[in-house]
């Protein structure tokens, strides 16, 4: 596995966790097909990039004035609190949940814990399914 491949996976995962377009799942699957023995490193790199991208969204949203909008994601976040960030991996809605967590100034520890849990589990499941079917 080359450093460039890992850097590309990290960048794709980072961008996928922000409002910018990215497709980290496709990048992960391509690299798993190329080097299935490196599955753990690939999952960790993709997870780290995706988590850091989500935390950037939280950090940026903390700079915005309160109160947040009351859309669907906001209602879910307000109802369930930081555990709602387990679903931060869901396209579009996950970005909104991270932004709302920042707007509401939720403490960093639970934010980090729930974001890591959701995003890493997603990549682990994706890699497990891919390796099973490859």
C-alpha positions in Angstrom: 0.0 0.0 0.0 1.5 3.3 -1.1 1.5 6.5 1.0 -0.3 8.2 -1.9 -3.1 5.7 -1.9 -3.5 6.2 1.9 -3.4 10.0 1.5 -6.0 9.8 -1.2 -8.3 7.7 0.9 -7.8 10.0 3.9 -8.6 13.1 1.7 -11.7 11.4 0.2 -13.0 10.4 3.6 -12.3 13.9 5.0 -14.1 15.6 2.2 -17.0 13.1 2.4 -17.6 14.2 6.0 -17.9 17.9 5.1 -20.5 19.5 2.8 -18.1 19.0 -0.1 -18.6 16.0 -2.3 -16.5 12.9 -1.9 -16.9 9.2 -2.1 -14.9 7.5 0.5 -16.8 4.3 0.3 -15.7 3.8 -3.4 -12.1 4.7 -2.5 -12.1 2.2 0.4 -13.6 -0.6 -1.7 -11.1 0.0 -4.5 -8.2 -0.2 -2.1 -9.6 -3.2 -0.4 -9.8 -5.0 -3.8 -6.1 -4.0 -4.4 -4.8 -4.9 -0.9 -7.3 -6.9 1.1 -4.6 -7.8 3.6 -4.4 -4.1 4.6 -8.0 -3.9 5.6 -7.4 -2.7 9.1 -5.1 0.1 8.1 -7.5 1.2 5.4 -10.4 1.3 7.8 -8.4 3.3 10.3 -7.3 5.8 7.7 -10.7 6.2 6.2 -12.3 6.5 9.7 -9.7 9.0 10.8 -10.3 11.2 7.8 -14.1 11.0 8.1 -14.1 11.7 11.8 -11.8 14.7 11.4 -14.0 16.1 8.6 -17.0 15.8 10.9 -15.2 17.5 13.7 -14.3 20.3 11.3 -18.0 20.8 10.6 -18.8 20.8 14.4 -16.0 23.3 15.0 -17.1 25.6 12.2 -20.7 25.5 13.3 -19.6 26.6 16.8 -18.6 29.9 15.3 -22.2 30.5 14.0 -24.7 32.4 16.1 -27.4 30.5 17.9 -30.2 29.3 17.7 -30.1 26.5 15.1 -32.8 25.9 12.6 -35.6 23.5 13.5 -35.4 21.1 10.5 -35.7 17.4 10.7 -32.1 16.8 11.7 -32.4 19.6 14.4 -35.4 17.9 15.9 -33.7 14.6 16.0 -30.5 16.1 17.5 -32.5 18.0 20.2 -34.5 14.9 21.1 -31.7 12.5 21.3 -28.7 14.7 22.2 -25.1 13.7 21.4 -26.1 10.0 20.8 -27.8 11.2 17.6 -24.3 11.7 16.3 -24.0 8.0 15.9 -25.8 8.6 12.6 -23.3 11.3 11.5 -22.3 8.9 8.7 -25.7 9.2 7.0 -25.3 11.3 3.8 -26.6 14.9 4.2 -28.4 14.3 7.5 -25.1 13.4 9.2 -23.6 16.7 8.1 -26.6 18.6 9.5 -26.3 16.6 12.8 -22.6 17.6 13.1 -23.5 21.3 12.4 -26.3 21.2 14.9 -23.9 19.7 17.5 -21.7 22.7 17.0 -24.5 25.2 17.1 -25.7 23.8 20.3 -22.2 23.8 21.7 -22.4 20.2 22.8 -19.3 19.1 24.8 -16.4 17.7 22.7 -16.0 14.4 24.5 -19.5 12.9 23.8 -19.4 14.4 20.3 -16.1 12.7 19.5 -17.2 9.4 21.1 -20.5 9.2 19.1 -19.0 10.4 15.8 -16.1 7.8 16.1 -18.5 5.0 17.0 -20.8 5.6 14.1 -18.3 6.3 11.4 -15.8 3.5 12.4 -18.6 1.0 12.6 -19.8 1.9 9.1 -16.3 1.4 7.7 -15.8 -1.8 9.5 -19.1 -3.2 8.2 -18.4 -2.0 4.7 -14.9 -3.6 4.8 -16.2 -6.8 6.3 -18.9 -7.1 3.6 -16.5 -6.3 0.9 -13.9 -8.8 2.0 -16.6 -11.5 2.4 -17.8 -10.9 -1.2 -14.4 -10.3 -2.9 
